Amino acid sequence: MEYTKYQDRKWLHLISAPFVYSMIIPLVFFDIAIEIYHNICFRLYGIPLVKRSRYIKIDRYKLKYLSWDDKINCAYCGYGNGLVNYAQAIGAKTEEYWCGIKHKKDDNFIEPKHHQEFADYGDGEGLKEKFNY
């Protein structure tokens, strides 16, 4: 809880709170959209569903030693960060199904872990071998 080290920033934290918490609106819309996509398309394609509970965990609010505002913050972060991780897992499964080709090498690009089994960029023969393309 880094913020506790900066007691001189209390006003900055209060000023930023509406911007931080207003993100709940797009997060909820994103959540609904990703669930619709996930449940319809994955079932149509025969892709196993990603288990939501493995990514979104909201449990820190139960800790008795946290203040009420820390409990709210922890629940919010558990939902928001968990949702993004969940959506990333759904996106990775989608990319595995539809693509399977790595991006062109770039030192500034962090390659996702799920790309490890993909065919190399520009390797048409490797693509044919891996996927009967």
NUZA-262836 format. One record per residue (C-alpha): residue number from 1; residue in one letter; x, y, z. Coordinates in steps of 0.1 Angstrom, whole numbers, plus 2048, in hexadecimal, padded with zeros to 3 digits. Layout:
NUZA-262836
REC    nr   rest    c1    c2    c3
REC   NUM      A     X     Y     Z
...
***
This chain:
NUZA-262836
REC    nr   rest    c1    c2    c3
REC     1      M   800   800   800
REC     2      E   818   81A   7F2
REC     3      Y   800   837   7F8
REC     4      T   806   835   81D
REC     5      K   82A   841   818
REC     6      Y   81D   862   80A
REC     7      Q   809   873   825
REC     8      D   810   894   814
REC     9      R   7FB   889   7F6
REC    10      K   7D9   885   807
REC    11      W   7CA   8A1   7F3
REC    12      L   7D7   894   7D3
REC    13      H   7C8   872   7DB
REC    14      L   7A6   882   7E2
REC    15      I   7A7   897   7C2
REC    16      S   7AF   878   7AD
REC    17      A   795   861   7BE
REC    18      P   778   86B   7A6
REC    19      F   78E   863   788
REC    20      V   799   841   797
REC    21      Y   776   837   7A1
REC    22      S   765   843   782
REC    23      M   778   827   770
REC    24      I   75F   80E   77F
REC    25      I   746   818   764
REC    26      P   75B   80E   746
REC    27      L   768   7EF   75A
REC    28      V   744   7E3   75F
REC    29      F   73B   7E9   73A
REC    30      F   75B   7D7   730
REC    31      D   753   7BA   748
REC    32      I   730   7B6   738
REC    33      A   73F   7B7   715
REC    34      I   75B   79F   71C
REC    35      E   742   786   72C
REC    36      I   72A   788   70F
REC    37      Y   747   782   6F6
REC    38      H   757   767   70C
REC    39      N   737   753   712
REC    40      I   72A   755   6EE
REC    41      C   749   752   6D9
REC    42      F   75D   739   6EE
REC    43      R   73F   722   6EF
REC    44      L   73B   725   6C9
REC    45      Y   760   71E   6C2
REC    46      G   762   702   6DC
REC    47      I   77D   715   6F0
REC    48      P   77C   70C   715
REC    49      L   76E   729   72A
REC    50      V   787   73D   73F
REC    51      K   77E   739   764
REC    52      R   777   75C   770
REC    53      S   77D   754   795
REC    54      R   7A2   74C   78D
REC    55      Y   7A7   770   783
REC    56      I   78F   786   797
REC    57      K   793   783   7BD
REC    58      I   783   79B   7D5
REC    59      D   78D   791   7F8
REC    60      R   7A3   7AB   808
REC    61      Y   785   7BF   814
REC    62      K   781   7A4   82F
REC    63      L   7A1   7AD   840
REC    64      K   797   7BC   862
REC    65      Y   7B7   7D1   864
REC    66      L   7AF   7E6   845
REC    67      S   79C   807   847
REC    68      W   77A   809   835
REC    69      D   789   81D   819
REC    70      D   7A6   805   815
REC    71      K   78D   7E9   813
REC    72      I   77A   7FB   7F7
REC    73      N   79B   802   7E5
REC    74      C   7A6   7DE   7E7
REC    75      A   784   7D1   7DB
REC    76      Y   786   7E9   7BE
REC    77      C   7A9   7DF   7B4
REC    78      G   7A1   7BA   7B8
REC    79      Y   784   7BF   79F
REC    80      G   795   7D6   787
REC    81      N   7B7   7C5   784
REC    82      G   7A7   7A3   786
REC    83      L   78F   7AC   769
REC    84      V   7AC   7B8   754
REC    85      N   7BF   798   75A
REC    86      Y   7A0   783   753
REC    87      A   79A   796   732
REC    88      Q   7BF   791   729
REC    89      A   7BB   76B   72E
REC    90      I   79C   76C   717
REC    91      G   7AF   781   6FE
REC    92      A   7CC   768   6FF
REC    93      K   7B5   74A   6F9
REC    94      T   7A5   75D   6DC
REC    95      E   7C7   765   6CD
REC    96      E   7D2   741   6D0
REC    97      Y   7B3   736   6BE
REC    98      W   7B3   750   6A2
REC    99      C   7D8   758   69C
REC   100      G   7F6   745   6A9
REC   101      I   811   75C   699
REC   102      K   82A   76F   6AE
REC   103      H   82F   794   6A8
REC   104      K   84E   7A1   696
REC   105      K   86C   7A2   6AE
REC   106      D   86D   7C4   6C0
REC   107      D   882   7CB   6DE
REC   108      N   868   7E3   6EB
REC   109      F   84C   7C9   6EA
REC   110      I   845   7B2   707
REC   111      E   839   792   6F7
REC   112      P   81C   781   709
REC   113      K   823   75F   718
REC   114      H   808   74F   703
REC   115      H   81C   758   6E3
REC   116      Q   837   73E   6EC
REC   117      E   826   723   6D8
REC   118      F   81E   73A   6BB
REC   119      A   82F   738   699
REC   120      D   84B   751   694
REC   121      Y   843   771   681
REC   122      G   84B   76B   65C
REC   123      D   84E   745   65F
REC   124      G   833   739   647
REC   125      E   841   716   648
REC   126      G   840   715   66E
REC   127      L   81C   721   66D
REC   128      K   813   705   655
REC   129      E   823   6EB   66B
REC   130      K   813   6F7   68C
REC   131      F   7F0   6FD   67F
REC   132      N   7EC   6EA   65E
REC   133      Y   7E7   70C   64E
***
